[in-house]
């Protein structure tokens, strides 16, 4: 019996390592890191030591670094627009307290290195809005990290501290601070829909086979991570349909908590968005629903579940 309990306990710890932070972990990190504040009088080495010292295992140390960075470094919209690599070295980021994804990722990498955590800096692509569907960027426009906890190839995990810190508008002229736990050790199925590395060797698990394929899929919203939804159908982000024919949607999910409401948030041009409450069914962890775009037009359509935006499409409906 004791052996069985030990097996169960360590199995839970093992599985926890593969997941986004649970509520217990979140509370532990918040309790120990939040009171420390911005640590503005300290240098990088001292900040790293201060925020990692309360923790023993590498996952918690990495999570403390993620939490502190995402709460005390902000996005510079101007730097995001230009994807400018100036002033993105960790010392400059600590001094200025604002940067772009490159600066976030280099800072996270450096702090992990100081805490004896193996971490690499990855450059690549993400889609910020529906204007980018089927429009591949010429050069990388984003950066993130992979962290190794353990010795096997399966113990690499994704971290994106820049997406965790808040939200920019679609044109990158404003920034709203809003911390998010979802981008630490993210579900690889979802992260790979949202990120495409410049070096395909750093696709962990299954991902897009090419940059062209990556830019063809819908825009992934933060709620997809929150609710554990992946494998959206239609797989293409641009949908052509007829006004007389319903579009069938489906999404797989991995969370045990029930989903109560599915909405489509539909926007046409500059008009106010409409929120449509849909009937749906769920079988074998697959959510299925449909909607008919019965007026000829072009729509920006976001799937929303229980108040969480999941995926955004462009729908062109013709008679």
C-alpha positions in Angstrom: 0.0 0.0 0.0 2.8 2.4 0.9 4.6 1.6 -2.4 1.3 2.3 -4.2 1.0 5.7 -2.5 4.6 6.6 -3.2 4.0 5.7 -6.9 0.9 7.8 -7.0 2.6 10.8 -5.4 5.6 10.8 -7.7 3.4 10.1 -10.7 1.5 13.3 -9.9 4.7 15.2 -9.6 5.9 13.8 -12.9 2.7 14.7 -14.7 2.7 18.2 -13.1 6.0 18.8 -14.8 4.4 18.4 -18.2 1.6 20.9 -17.5 0.9 24.6 -17.2 1.0 25.8 -13.6 -1.9 24.5 -11.5 -3.7 26.7 -8.9 -1.5 25.4 -6.0 1.7 26.3 -7.9 0.3 29.7 -8.9 -0.5 30.5 -5.3 2.9 29.4 -4.1 4.7 31.5 -6.6 2.5 34.6 -6.1 2.9 34.4 -2.3 6.7 34.3 -2.4 7.5 36.6 -5.5 4.8 39.2 -5.5 5.9 40.9 -2.2 9.5 41.3 -3.6 8.2 43.9 -6.0 10.2 45.2 -9.0 13.6 45.0 -7.2 14.7 48.2 -9.1 17.8 48.8 -7.0 19.3 45.3 -7.7 21.4 44.1 -10.6 20.4 41.1 -12.7 22.4 38.5 -10.8 21.0 39.7 -7.5 17.4 39.8 -8.8 17.8 36.2 -10.1 19.2 35.0 -6.8 16.5 36.8 -4.8 13.5 35.4 -6.8 14.8 31.8 -7.1 16.3 31.3 -3.6 12.9 30.3 -2.0 12.6 27.3 -4.4 14.4 24.0 -4.7 13.4 22.4 -7.9 14.2 23.7 -11.4 10.6 23.9 -12.5 9.6 26.2 -9.6 12.7 28.3 -10.1 11.9 28.7 -13.9 8.3 29.5 -13.0 9.4 32.2 -10.5 11.6 33.8 -13.2 8.7 33.7 -15.7 6.3 35.3 -13.1 8.7 38.0 -12.2 9.7 38.9 -15.8 6.1 39.0 -17.0 5.0 41.2 -14.1 7.8 43.7 -14.1 9.0 44.0 -17.8 6.6 45.5 -20.3 6.2 45.3 -24.0 7.5 48.3 -26.0 5.0 48.6 -28.9 7.5 50.6 -31.0 10.1 47.8 -30.6 7.6 45.1 -31.5 6.6 46.9 -34.7 10.2 47.1 -35.9 11.3 43.8 -34.2 14.3 45.8 -33.3 17.1 43.9 -31.6 18.7 47.1 -30.1 18.6 47.3 -26.3 17.4 43.7 -26.0 20.4 42.4 -24.1 19.5 41.4 -20.5 21.3 44.3 -18.8 19.5 46.8 -21.0 16.1 45.2 -20.4 16.6 45.3 -16.7 17.6 48.9 -16.9 14.8 50.1 -19.2 12.1 47.7 -18.0 10.6 47.4 -21.5 11.5 45.5 -24.6 10.1 43.2 -27.4 9.9 39.4 -27.6 13.7 39.2 -28.3 14.5 41.0 -25.0 12.0 39.0 -23.0 13.5 35.7 -24.3 17.1 36.7 -23.9 16.4 37.9 -20.3 14.6 34.7 -19.5 17.5 32.6 -20.9 20.1 34.6 -18.9 18.2 34.3 -15.6 17.7 30.6 -16.1 21.4 30.2 -16.9 22.2 32.0 -13.6 19.9 29.6 -11.8 21.6 26.6 -13.4 18.6 25.8 -15.6 19.2 24.8 -19.2 17.3 27.2 -21.4 17.7 28.2 -25.1 16.5 31.2 -27.1 14.3 30.5 -30.1 13.5 32.8 -33.0 10.5 32.3 -35.3 7.0 33.4 -36.2 3.6 34.0 -34.6 0.4 35.4 -36.0 -0.9 38.5 -34.1 -4.1 39.1 -36.2 -6.1 37.8 -39.1 -4.4 40.1 -41.6 -1.5 37.7 -41.4 -3.5 34.6 -42.4 -1.9 33.4 -45.7 0.6 36.2 -45.5 3.9 34.7 -44.3 6.3 37.2 -42.8 9.6 37.6 -44.7 11.7 37.6 -41.5 11.1 36.2 -38.0 8.7 38.3 -35.9 8.8 36.6 -32.5 11.0 34.8 -30.0 10.5 32.4 -27.1 12.4 29.8 -25.0 12.7 26.1 -24.6 13.6 24.8 -21.1 15.0 21.4 -20.2 14.0 19.9 -16.9 15.6 16.4 -16.8 17.9 14.6 -19.1 15.8 13.0 -21.8 14.7 14.7 -25.1 11.1 14.6 -23.8 11.9 17.0 -21.0 12.1 20.2 -23.1 9.2 22.6 -22.6 8.0 25.8 -24.1 8.0 29.2 -22.4 6.8 32.6 -23.9 7.2 35.3 -21.3 6.5 38.2 -23.7 3.0 36.8 -24.5 2.5 36.3 -20.7 2.9 39.9 -19.8 0.0 41.6 -21.5 -1.8 42.5 -24.7 -0.9 44.8 -27.6 -3.5 46.2 -30.0 -3.4 44.6 -33.5 -1.3 47.4 -35.0 1.2 47.5 -32.0 0.6 51.0 -30.9 -0.7 50.4 -27.4 0.0 47.9 -24.7 -2.2 46.7 -21.8 -0.6 44.9 -18.8 -2.3 41.6 -18.1 -0.4 38.7 -16.7 -1.1 35.3 -18.0 0.0 31.8 -16.7 -0.8 30.1 -19.9 2.6 30.4 -21.7 4.7 28.5 -19.2 5.3 24.8 -20.1 2.4 25.3 -22.6 0.6 22.3 -24.2 2.8 21.5 -27.2 -0.2 20.8 -29.4 -1.5 24.3 -28.9 1.8 26.1 -28.8 2.8 24.7 -32.2 -0.4 26.1 -33.7 0.7 29.5 -32.3 4.4 29.5 -33.0 6.7 28.3 -35.8 10.5 28.3 -35.1 13.0 29.5 -37.7 14.9 26.2 -37.0 12.3 23.4 -37.4 14.4 21.2 -35.1 12.8 23.2 -32.2 9.3 22.0 -32.9 8.6 19.9 -29.9 6.1 17.3 -30.8 3.9 17.7 -34.0 3.7 21.1 -35.7 3.4 22.8 -39.1 5.5 21.3 -41.8 6.3 24.7 -43.3 6.0 28.4 -42.7 3.4 28.6 -45.4 1.2 25.9 -43.7 1.7 27.7 -40.3 0.4 31.0 -41.8 -2.6 29.3 -43.3 -4.1 28.2 -39.9 -6.3 30.3 -37.7 -5.0 32.8 -35.1 -4.6 31.1 -31.7 -6.0 33.1 -28.8 -4.9 32.8 -25.1 -8.1 31.0 -24.2 -7.1 28.0 -26.3 -4.3 27.4 -23.7 -6.6 28.2 -20.8 -9.2 25.6 -21.8 -6.8 23.1 -23.4 -8.4 23.2 -26.8 -6.5 22.1 -30.0 -6.9 20.6 -33.4 -9.5 23.2 -34.6 -11.5 22.3 -37.7 -11.6 24.0 -40.2 -7.8 23.8 -40.1 -7.5 26.7 -42.5 -7.9 30.1 -41.1 -9.5 31.5 -44.3 -12.9 29.9 -45.0 -14.9 30.3 -48.2 -18.5 29.3 -47.9 -22.0 29.8 -49.4 -24.7 31.8 -47.8 -27.0 28.7 -47.9 -24.5 26.3 -46.4 -23.5 26.0 -42.7 -19.8 25.9 -41.7 -19.1 23.0 -39.4 -16.6 23.6 -36.6 -15.0 21.2 -34.2 -12.3 21.4 -31.5 -10.5 18.8 -29.4 -9.9 19.5 -25.8 -7.9 18.0 -22.9 -9.4 19.6 -19.8 -11.8 17.7 -17.5 -13.9 20.8 -16.5 -17.1 21.1 -18.5 -17.6 23.8 -21.1 -21.1 25.4 -20.7 -21.3 27.9 -23.5 -19.9 28.3 -27.1 -20.2 31.6 -28.8 -19.1 33.0 -32.2 -18.0 36.6 -31.9 -18.6 38.0 -35.4 -17.2 41.3 -36.8 -17.7 42.9 -40.2 -15.4 45.8 -41.0 -15.7 48.6 -38.4 -19.1 47.5 -37.2 -19.7 46.5 -33.6 -19.1 42.8 -33.1 -22.0 40.5 -32.5 -21.9 37.6 -30.0 -23.9 34.5 -31.2 -24.8 31.8 -28.6 -24.5 28.4 -30.4 -25.9 25.0 -29.7 -23.1 22.4 -29.5 -22.4 18.8 -28.7 -19.5 17.1 -27.2 -18.5 13.5 -27.8 -15.1 11.8 -27.1 -13.6 15.2 -26.0 -14.5 16.8 -29.3 -16.8 19.9 -29.4 -18.9 20.3 -32.5 -21.1 23.1 -33.7 -22.0 25.0 -36.9 -23.2 28.3 -38.2 -24.6 29.7 -41.4 -23.2 33.0 -42.7 -26.4 33.8 -44.6 -25.5 37.3 -45.7 -22.8 37.7 -48.4 -19.8 39.5 -46.8 -16.4 39.0 -45.2 -16.4 38.3 -41.5 -13.7 38.1 -38.7 -15.0 35.2 -36.5 -13.7 34.3 -33.1 -14.7 31.1 -31.3 -15.3 31.8 -27.7 -16.0 29.3 -24.9 -17.2 30.4 -21.5 -15.8 33.9 -22.0 -12.4 32.7 -23.4 -11.4 33.4 -27.0 -10.0 30.3 -28.6 -9.4 30.7 -32.4 -10.0 33.5 -34.9 -10.9 33.0 -38.6 -11.7 35.0 -41.7 -14.9 33.8 -43.4 -15.9 34.9 -46.9 -19.5 34.0 -47.6 -20.9 34.2 -51.1 -24.4 33.5 -52.6 
